[in-house]
Amino acid sequence: MGSEFILVVDDDDDVRDSIGDVLALEGHDVVAVANGEQAIGALAVATPRAVVTDLSMPFRSGQSLIEHLRRGERTHCVPVCVVSADASTAPKGALVVRKPFEVEELRGALRRVLRREA
């Protein structure tokens, strides 16, 4: 797993696959996991270019994952895009895409979040 991947975290298989497909069509390598706990496991191996996460998931929420990212020495600057039906608990200033989303809306948000890393 290299550092040029985007980590997608969502407990809904269809949503996770859809986001991964959009990213792959844009030319990105994708690592997709089902919850925040699995995401932390992936972060232990490599640092992603960006993270796209849901907020409400079992085992570890997206909010908890984002807090973990912000505390990490390697991950504190990794840009995050929140994709969630209820973004009321999204961190202040987070880039949020509300579910259900249109593909173009997601593409635009992902481009913006990737510009944040530059």
N, C-alpha and C positions, 0 to 999 in steps of 0.2 A: 504494500500500500504506500504509494508516493504521496507527496504533499500537494499535488495538484488536483486532488479530488474534492468534491463537495459532499458533505455529510447530510443525508436526508433522514429525518427522524419523525415517524408518524406511526401510530398503532393501527391505522386503517390501511390494509393492504392495497386497496384500490387507489387511495390518495397517494400513498408512498410510491406506488408504481407509476402513477400519472406524473408526479413531480420528477421522478427519476427519468422518465421518458422525455419530458420537456428539456431537462438538462442535457441528456445524452444527444438529443437532436441539435442542441446548441454547441455540441462538441466537448462537453465536460465529462470527465470520469466521475462516477457516482458510487458512493458507498451508502447503502440504505439499511436502516435498522428500525426495529419496531417500538423502541422506548428509550427513555433517557439513560437507563442503566446500561443498555447495549451501546449507546452512544459514548458513554464514558469509557467503556472497554475499547472502542475504536480509537478514542482520543489518546489512550495510553500507548497505542502503537504508532500513531502518526498525527500530525496537525493538518486539519483540512484547510482548504482555501476559503471556505465559507460553510455555514451551517444553516439548513432550512429545517425548522422544527415546528411541530404542533405544540400546544401548551398542555392540553389535557390528555394524559397518557398514564397507563398503569406502571407501577414499579418506581418510576421517577418522572416527575412532570417536566415539561419543557422549561418552565420557570426555574426549577431546580437545576436543570442542565445549563441554562444560560448563566446562572449564578456560579456554577462550577467553572464554566468557561472564563468568566471575568476574573476569577481568583487564580487561574492557572498562569504560570510563568510563560509557557509557550502559547497559550490560547487566549490570553486576555484581549488581544486585538483582532481576533477572528470575527469577521462580520457575520451577523445573524439576520435571517429573515424568518419572521413568525408567520405561519400559515395555520389559522385557527378559526373556528366558528365563533368562539367567544374570546376576543382579544382584550377583555377588560383587565386581565392580570398581566398583560404584556409589559415588559420593562419600558419605562418612559423613554421616548425617542426611538423605540424599535420600529423597524420597517415591518408593517403588518399587511398581510393579504388575508381577507376574510373568506372562509369557506361558505358556500360553494364559490369557486373562483372560475373566471374565464382564463383560457390558456394565455391570451395576450396580456392580461393583467399580471399573471404569474411571471411571464417572460420579462416584462418591464421591471417588475420588482426585483427579479434576480439580477438583471443588468445593473440596477441601482446599487444593490448590496455588493456586487462584485467591484463596482467603481469605488466603494468605500475602502476596499483593501489597498487600492493603489496609492 
